[in-house]
Amino acid sequence: GDKAPRAAGVIHTDFEKGFIKADIYGYADIDKLGSEGALREKGLIRSEGKEYTVKDGDVCHFKFSN
């Protein structure tokens, strides 16, 4: 239930400090379709900003600048 930057900071404080955005998709979607490429083809990967609240089951690829 944390905002994306705080969730990124759980991994490493630099991720939180330099947070730009996060690419998000659901674990259930990757489990079903098998690859990020398949998710991308179906438009199931979305970019979210600093106000996004991370949900249970989200897979997050954090983009940051140091």
MOSULGI-V751250 format. One record per residue. N is the residue number from 1. PHI is phi in whole degrees, -180 to 180 (none if undefined). OMEGA is omega in radians with two decimals (none if undefined). D_CENTER is the distance of its C-alpha to the mean C-alpha in Angstrom with 2 decimals. Layout:
BEGIN
N_PHI_OMEGA_D_CENTER + N_PHI_OMEGA_D_CENTER
END
This chain:
BEGIN
1_none_3.11_12.99 + 2_-81_2.98_12.06 + 3_-66_-3.05_10.81 + 4_-54_-3.13_7.56 + 5_-61_3.13_10.06 + 6_-68_3.09_11.92 + 7_-62_3.09_9.32 + 8_-63_-3.14_8.76 + 9_-66_3.07_12.55 + 10_-65_3.11_13.07 + 11_-75_3.13_12.33 + 12_-162_-3.09_14.49 + 13_-61_3.09_16.07 + 14_-63_3.11_15.85 + 15_-63_3.14_12.04 + 16_-72_-3.10_12.80 + 17_-63_-3.07_15.91 + 18_-105_-3.07_14.71 + 19_-53_3.06_11.32 + 20_-111_3.12_11.19 + 21_-164_3.08_7.96 + 22_-134_2.98_4.24 + 23_-91_-2.98_4.21 + 24_-124_2.92_3.57 + 25_-150_-3.10_6.70 + 26_-88_3.09_9.13 + 27_-58_-3.13_10.87 + 28_-61_3.13_14.09 + 29_-68_3.14_13.47 + 30_-68_3.10_12.99 + 31_-64_-3.11_15.88 + 32_-75_-3.01_17.96 + 33_-94_2.98_17.51 + 34_89_-3.13_17.22 + 35_-155_3.07_15.31 + 36_-66_3.09_12.48 + 37_-60_3.11_15.52 + 38_-65_3.09_16.67 + 39_-64_-3.13_13.48 + 40_-62_3.12_13.69 + 41_-58_-3.11_17.40 + 42_-91_3.11_16.94 + 43_71_-3.07_14.49 + 44_-96_3.04_11.89 + 45_-102_-3.12_8.85 + 46_-126_3.08_8.27 + 47_-96_-3.14_7.55 + 48_-128_-3.11_7.43 + 49_-101_-3.02_9.55 + 50_-65_-3.09_10.99 + 51_-92_-3.12_12.30 + 52_-69_3.06_9.42 + 53_-96_-3.12_10.15 + 54_-69_-3.11_7.81 + 55_-110_3.05_9.90 + 56_-57_3.14_11.50 + 57_95_3.09_10.48 + 58_-75_2.94_6.73 + 59_-106_-3.02_5.32 + 60_-121_2.97_2.24 + 61_-111_-3.06_4.29 + 62_-84_3.04_5.67 + 63_-106_-3.12_8.71 + 64_-148_3.10_11.70 + 65_-122_3.12_15.46 + 66_-114_none_18.02
END
